[in-house]
Amino acid sequence: MNSWDDPWTPIYYEAFCRDHARYRLANEALIGHACLAPGMRVLDLAAGTGRTAEAAMQTMMSGEIVCVDPSAPMRTEGQRRLGALPIEWRSDLPVDTSFDRILCGAGFWQLDPEKEWSRLPGLLKPSGAICFNVPALYLLEPNGPDADSWPFDLVAHLIEGRGASPANESRTASAPLTAARIERWLANAALAVEAWEFFVPLTPRDYADWLKIPAVNRDMMPELTPPQRADRIETALATLTSGSPTLERWRGWTAWKT
């Protein structure tokens, strides 16, 4: 079973979104760079429970969104949350070419570059755009010169002796996901690109609650149930002797079809 298909994943994911601003702020930055307008047709990739789609619809006020996510539990939660909105939920990419915007909030690292990246420009209308963002650490880049080490200390405590790593690392099959690789793809697709970045506040509590999402922690502690992993994370959080709030750096791109 893919870790995003774990029925506990939307439970912990939604608890994190209710209590912490990470994805809300990331979606605000994404929507701000997407230049949305009323009546648009939007494709939301790695849509999860629809947080990006919800933010997009609040800006557009009218239009249609197609949410694509392979995880049935995440789609089910999204449909429960947003059932009154004009959203179509799918497990795979559609074939039509009528989208004004393609959005991907935080999940671009999960898309298969060989199977999915190459299809995206063809799904856009002329003058349409792809807009997505990714935490810099997922691109093997540092958060910044003042970044604190406590996130690494917390993970190190959890994986000590296990030889595991958190699931937020790039999982692309042929090569690590990097900004250079993304920009080569955008250039080869003949898209007009605007790169941008922003920072999101991050505390040890934020990070610990994010680590509780089963899709993030299963590879670190596969022998435990999701509630047991959450308890272990709380224990690890208590071991931190320092943990000043820091800033998480994010990278973003808006790429226009000309």
Residue, then its C-alpha position, 0 to 999 in steps of 0.5 A: m500500500n502506498s503510504w498516501d493510501d493509508p486511511w490514517t493519512p487524511i486524518y493526520y493531514e487535516a489535523f495538521c492543516r487545521d492547527h498549523a499555517r504551513y500549507r495555508l501560507a504556501n497556497e496563498a503564495l501559489i494563488g498569488h502567483a497564478c493570476l486566477a480570474p473568475g470563470m477559469r477552468v483549473l487543474d489541481l495536481a496532487a490535490g490531497t484533500g483539496r486545500t489548494a482547490e479551496a484557496a483557488m475557488q475563493t479567489m476565482m469565485s466562479g469556474e471549475i476545478v478538476c482535482v487529481d490525486p491517486s490516493a482514494p482516502m485523500r480524495t474521499e476526505g476532499q469530497r467530504r470537505l468540498g462537496a458543495l463546490p464545482i470540483e471534479w475528483r479524479s485519480d489520474l490526469p484528464v485528456d482534455t486540453s481546456f485548462d486555463r491554469i494547472l496548479c500544484g501546491a507542495g506536491f510537485w515532487q511526487l509527480d512522475p517526470e517521465k509519465e506526467w511532466s511531459r503531458l502538462p503543457g499539452l493540457l493548457k489552453p493558449s496563454g494558460a499557465i502552470c504554477f507550482n511550489v516546492p519546499a527548498l529542502y525537497l530540491l536538496e537546497p538549504n532553507g537559508p543561512d540562519a536555519d536552525s538544526w532542530p528539524f534534523d535533530l528531531v528526525a535523527h532521534l526518530i530514525e536512530g538505529r533504523g537507517a530510515s529517512p523521512a518521506n519528504e525527499s525526492r522520489t523521482a526514479s531517474a534523478p533527484l528533483t532539483a531546481a535545475r532539472i525543473e527549469r530544464w524541463l520548463a525551457n524544453a517545453a518552451l514555456a515563459v517562466e517566472a521563478w519566485e520564492f517565499f518563507v514560511p515560519l516553522t516551529p518544532r511543534d509545527y514540524a512534529d505535527w507534520l511528521k505525524i502524517p503517515a505518508v511522511n513517517r511510515d518509512m521511518m517507523p514501519e513497524l509501528t501503527p500511525p498512533q504509535r508513531a505519533d506517540r514516538i514523535e511526541t517523545a522525540l519532541a520532548t528531547l529537544t533542548s533548543g528549538s527556536p522558530t525558524l523559516e522554511r524556504w519554498r521555491g515556486w514557478t509560474a510557466w506560461k504557454t505562449 
